[in-house]
Amino acid sequence: MNFKTILVHLDHSVGSTARAALAARWARAHQAHLVGLIPTGLYDGVIPADAIATGMNDFIAESADYLRRRAEAIGREFRESIAATGEVSYEVRLADGATVDAVVQHGRASDLVVLGQDDALDARDLAVHGLVGPVLMEVGQPALVIPSAGEFEGAAKNAVVAWNGTRESAVALHAALPALRCASSVTIVSFRHPREEDGNRQPSSADMRRFLSRHGVQATFERNVTDIDVADALLSRVADLGADLLVMGGYGHSRLRELILGGVTRRILAQMAVPVLLAH
């Protein structure tokens, strides 16, 4: 598998420009076609309080016109950024459907969906808060989630893969292979608490190394024992290694109990400082 179609969700949030720029860099690195998807928000029902002048005869029509013009402005900014940073195959799509539905619908015809970190502090696009979980659960493709703060130079060079032997971590590892092939350094890390058994559910590091080598990926392996929360230990190791990409499975426990995303996943997405590639 290769990333031949990359879809990036664009919106009115602060992080959208940086997200679009990184998606374009990944598209160039993987020689992929880039789709800039802009849900207008028409069916999300969120209009800024001061967007429409009071006294309008047809508030619904004025609101729809405002949202369409806002989406077109985002599209123009996206085109200008592509033109300024180098050639890449791309297109812009505007979608009037609900944001989650639009991203899922268009994302299913892509190899990778690029999303922004949920940021409750950014009040400019309230409709997209909580986007990552529902999209990841429904889209059937890996998602690259970009932190709301920070600058990211391009395709990953130093990747960390969170591994615990589960179906989810295996799916994420396979989905990330195109990115891992481009990386200069790949570290597979696992964590367990002192009282937990190091079970037989995981393939041996030798088997994993041979499997990855056949895909052109040379990796090192770490099996760590920690007394602290696994999410904190993983984030600390990502920082220690100077990683610019974290790969991990999207779910770790019962969806109902964990409110869609697993507990470790939710904590990572709340505190992430580097892009996270998720798959379910």
N, C-alpha and C positions, 0 to 999 in steps of 0.2 A: 504494500500500500504506500501511496505517496499523497502529499497534500497538493492536489491539483485544483481544488476550488476552496477558497477560504472566504467565509462570510463574517463580516464585522458589523455588529450592532452599533449604529450611530444615533445619538440623541442630543439633547440640549444641556447635558450635564457637563461639569467642569472637566472631567476626565476623557471626554469623547475624542478630543483632538489628539491627545497622546495615544489613545487606544487605536485610532485610525492609522496613525503614523507607524506604530509597531506592527499592526496587521499588514501594512504595505511592505514593511521590511521583511516580514516572514514570507509574503507572497513572492517577493523578488528572490529570496534565498531558496525557495522551493520551486521557483518557476511556475507559480500558481496563478490562476485567475482570481481576482479579488472582487467580492460583491459587497458594496456598502449599502446595508439595509437600513432604511429610515422609517420606522413606524410613525405615522403622523400624530397618533394619540387620539384620533377622532372617536374611537370606541372605548378609550380608557376613561373618558369623562373627567379629565383634569385640565382645567383652563386657568392660567394665572389670573388672580383677582383683578389686576389692573390691565389685562390684555385687551378687553373689549370696553369701549366707551359706554357709559351709562346712557340710557334713552334710545338705544338701538331698537328698531322695530322688529327685527328678526335676529334674535340672539343666537339661535342655532346656526343660521347661515353665516353670520359674522364669525362665530367661533370656528366653524369649519374652514372658512377662508383664512383666518389667522393661523390655524394649525398647518394648513397646506403651505402658506407662505413661509412659516418657520421651518418646515421640513425642506422646502426648496433652498432656503438659505444654508441649512446644514449641508445639503448636497453640493452647493456651490463651493463652500469652504473645503469639503472633501476633495472635489476636483482640483481646486487650486493647490492643495497640499500635495496631491499626487504629481501635478505638473512641476512643482517646485523641487521635489525630492528625487525624481528619476522615473524612467519609463517602467510601467507595469501594466499588464492586461487587467482592466477593471471595468465595472459598471456601477451605476447607482440605481437603487430601486426604492420607490416610495410605496408604503403599504398602509391602508386605512384600517386594517383589522386591529384587534386588541394586540398589545405589544408582545405578550408571551406567545399567542397564537401565530403571529406573523413571523417571529424569530424561529419558532418550531417548524412552521410550514416551509420557509425558505431554507432553513438550516438542514433539513433532511436531504436536500440536493447539494450538499457540500461535504467536504472532508473534515473541516475544522470550523467551529463557531467561536468567534472572539467576542467576549463579553466584558463589561466593566464590573469591578467590585461593587457590591451593594453598599451605598454610602448614604446613611440617613441624614448626614449633615448637609448634603447637597439638595436643597429644596427646589431646584429649578426643573426637575423632571421626576415628580413624585410617582408617576405611573410605573416606573421601572424598578422601584425598590422591591427586593425579593425576586428578581428575575432569574438568578443563576440556578436556584434549586428546581423550579418548575421546568425551565428549559432543559436542564441536564437530564431530568427524569423522563422527558418526552421526546427529545430530538433524535436520539439514537446515534449521535455522533459525539466525538470528544469536544470539549469546550476549553478554550484558553482564556482564563480569567485574569484581567490586568488590574493591578492595584490602582486605587483612585489617586494615589500620590506617588511621585517618583518619575525618573526618566529611564527609559530602557532602550538600549542602543540597537538591538536587532535580534536576529535568530540566536537561540541559546548557544552558548559556548561551554558552559559549566553546569551540567544538569544533575539534580538529585532525584532519585526515584524512591518513593516510600513503598516498602514491600512488607506485607505480612502474610503472604501465602494464600490470600483469599481470592475469590473470583474477581472481585472489584479491582484488586491491585494487579491481577493478571491482565484484565481488560485494559486498564490504564497503560500498563507497560507496552502491550501490543499497539495500542492506539498512538503511543508517543514515538514509535520506532523511526518515523521520518525525521522527527526533531532530534532524536538521539544520534542518528547517523551523522548529522551535521555538527554535533557537539565535539569539542576537543577533549572534554572530561565528563565521564558518567560515573556516578557513585550510587550503588543500590544500598539503601540503608533499611534496617529493621530495628524495632525496639520492643523489649518486653520488660515487665516488672520482675523484680527478683523472685517472687513466689510463683510466677507463671512458668510453665514448662515450655521448653524449646521443642515444640511438637514436630511430628513427622510430616505435617501437611505441606511443608515447603520443599520445593526441589532443592537439590544440593547446589552449592555455589558453583561447582564444576559443571553441572548440567546447565545452569543458567548462563554461565560464561560461554559455553559452547553454542548454546542457542543464540545468544546475542551476537557472538562472533560471526555466525552464518549470515546475520543481517548487517554486517559491517559495523558493529558497535563493540568497542572494547571498554569493559566496565570493571570497576573494583567493587568489592562487597564488604559491608560492615554489618555485624550483628551485635547490637548494643543492649546492655542491661541498664535500666534507669529507674531511679526512685521517684522522678517527677512525672507530671502529666505527659503523655506521649506527644500531644500537640506541641507543648512547650519544648520538649526534647528535640522534636523534629525541626521546629523553627530555629532553635539554637544551632543545630548541626548545619542547616542551610546557611546560616550566617557565618559559621566557622569556616565552611568550605568556600565561601565567596560565590555561592551558586547564583545563577541568573535564571533558573527555571526549576520548579518543583513539579514532579509528576506523581499523582496519587489517585486512588480509586475514589469515586464519588459518594459511596455509601458504606457504612460499616456496621449498621445495626438495623433493627426493624424500622421501616419508614414511619410507621405510626408513632412508635415510641420516640424516635429521634426527630420527628417533625420534618420529614423528607430527607434532609442531609444528616449523615452520621455526626456524632458529637465531635470527633477529631476533625472531620472535614469542616464543620461549621466554625470551629475555633481557628483553624488555619485560614479560612476565608475572611474572618473578621480581623486577623492580625497580620495577614500576608504582606511581605515587603518586596516579593519578586512575583512574576507571573506564575500561575499555577495551571497546569494542564490536567484536567479532570476527565474521567470517562466512567460510564456506568453500564 
